[in-house]
Amino acid sequence: MTMDLRKAPFALDDGGVDWVESTLEIMTVEQKVGQVLCVYLHSTDMAEWTAWLAEREIEPGAMMLTARPRLDARTHVAELQEWSSIPLLIAGNLESGAVNFLSDTEAFANPMQVAATGDVLHAQRLAEHCARVANEVGITWAFAPVIDLAMNPQNPITNTRTFGSDPAVVAEFGAVYIEALESRGIATSPKHFPGDGVDDRDQHLATTSNDLDADSWWATFGEVYRRTIAAGTRTIMVGHIRQPALSRAARPGIADAELLPASLAPELVTGVLREQLGFNGLIVTDNSAMTGFTTVMARGEALAAALNAGVDMILGNVDVEEDFALLLAAVRDGRISGDRIDDAVRRVLAVKSSIGLPAGTDRADRDLPDVEQERAWRDEVAARAVTLVKDTQRLLPLDPARHRRVLVCVIGDEPTFYDPSGPFAPQFVDGLRARGFEVEQRTVPHVTTAVEASRLHERFDVFIYFAVHRFIGNANTSRVSWAPWQGFDAPRHVVTLPTALVSIADPYLLQDLPMVRTAINCYTPTPSTVDAAIAVLVGERPALGRSPVDPFAGHWDAAL
């Protein structure tokens, strides 16, 4: 596919094209190699960090923020832009807001919470919130939205990071998010092509596979990517995920051992994404330090193979200095041709030109956060998304006159890399107490006995599992763990003591608690979500949400 910078998604005018070509023309080979690197920003000392880079002649094309306070992030980004001779793309995981990389903020809403409302207005608001934070800090590249399809409840990556399992819903909500950010001059990068959510493993730890047949892939993930591209996304992130059916269609007779993840597979990147789907924008890998990438071939071979497959930018490094040297050597000895490195750099520069970076990198004059308005938006999306999955025992609403003595047993509620917020159990317990309930709190796992578990009904009127069980990353499973040796803290008391599950995050917990007859899913750990869950529990509000996935995880008994 021939690159045309005047066509979507760049749509550059003559001045924009001239800036790209004139900048490329005077770049050294070292500068070109630097432009195809997106380096994680772990340092908090920009003078030291930039001096280290300059000493090695490394000038990255992009940097990705890691966790730090909001004010520090803004200061660090400004210092980096002042240092770099070519404006940097500054990336952030703007999936649910900025909670992943700003340590003093909270999530806005996970994509699944947004989808549970059934109203794309909330996708628009999520994007607007993300744009405002991005403008304040200086972020110009959103590694979002996640447009994977949550087909497999056992997948440890997708969960509430997706808009659900329905391709039409994911395409619609993803497109609204993309259009909103792109229209504000912030490049999006939907992920993770060719699509996560089918396998049950984590590509941080292993190369995974999307094993749909070709027709099924085109009818699901293929349609989502068509809509994504039509929405105007400037970039797409490819994962360390194989798609055997598409690879075999392009390379008849290919051996199983030769099947490559998309980040290294030319038939997927160039063949499917570029030629068949017609994507003209920039293609970036997922973090190249993941095991799903590093175990396929030797590092020097893999970095060159990714560029030759059609990737334009490498995200993440095992060792920044070594990766730069390996890529530089590959360009100099011809394993990466001059035309290929130029095309990759051309797309990197085209993204920068198309979002206005040559004219200036300070975006503080644009729409900035509005705390009160966005708090109201959080409250509304949380209230609209609460889903009453089942209440077959007709327990709700809870009433202190009938259910005064409450045992709350907390599952999870620990911070994770992707969402370090919380804890939320204190807010939940205080909310119940404020409404007249007497509450005792315990935490799973906790050591108890079969005798005590069988007699809980003598001390309590209702039992609530309050779960903030969320995606942690770097794990091949995400399930509830009960106390050894026989899990006496599991819900073995449900026959004698009415029991409810309130899941603030994971929508699939009924696979581990199928005997619980009342269950509410809420999808995002925020104070707004906790308040909304309590309001539904006690009958102050109806449950209006619709589950974007099968909350029973395919288990018929979980629906009883």
Salt bridges, closest charged atoms under 4 A:
ASP14 OD1 - ARG6 NH2 3.02
GLU21 OE2 - ARG346 NE 2.83
GLU30 OE2 - ARG332 NH2 2.46
GLU55 OE1 - ARG56 NH1 3.67
GLU95 OE2 - ARG161 NH2 2.74
GLU95 OE2 - LYS191 NZ 2.75
GLU106 OE1 - ARG375 NH2 3.22
GLU106 OE2 - ARG378 NE 3.34
GLU128 OE2 - ARG132 NH2 3.03
GLU128 OE1 - ARG184 NH2 3.64
GLU136 OE1 - ARG70 NH1 2.59
ASP148 OD2 - HIS192 ND1 2.76
GLU182 OE1 - ARG234 NH1 2.10
ASP199 OD2 - ARG201 NH2 2.85
ASP202 OD1 - HIS204 ND1 2.52
GLU223 OE2 - ARG226 NE 3.34
ASP256 OD1 - ARG248 NH2 2.48
GLU267 OE1 - ARG251 NH1 3.90
ASP286 OD2 - HIS192 NE2 3.78
ASP312 OD2 - ARG274 NH2 2.69
ASP312 OD1 - ARG340 NH2 3.00
GLU321 OE1 - ARG56 NE 3.22
ASP323 OD2 - ARG299 NH2 2.66
ASP333 OD2 - ARG335 NE 2.90
ASP342 OD1 - LYS32 NZ 2.86
ASP343 OD1 - ARG346 NH1 2.91
ASP367 OD2 - ARG132 NE 3.05
GLU374 OE1 - HIS129 ND1 2.59
GLU374 OE2 - ARG132 NH1 2.85
GLU380 OE1 - ARG125 NH1 2.81
ASP419 OD2 - ARG470 NH1 3.22
GLU438 OE2 - ARG404 NH1 2.53
GLU440 OE2 - ARG442 NE 3.19
GLU440 OE1 - ARG459 NH2 2.88
GLU452 OE2 - ARG442 NH2 2.95
ASP461 OD1 - ARG405 NH2 2.93
ASP506 OD2 - HIS469 ND1 3.50
ASP512 OD1 - ARG479 NH2 2.65
GLU540 OE2 - ARG435 NE 2.84
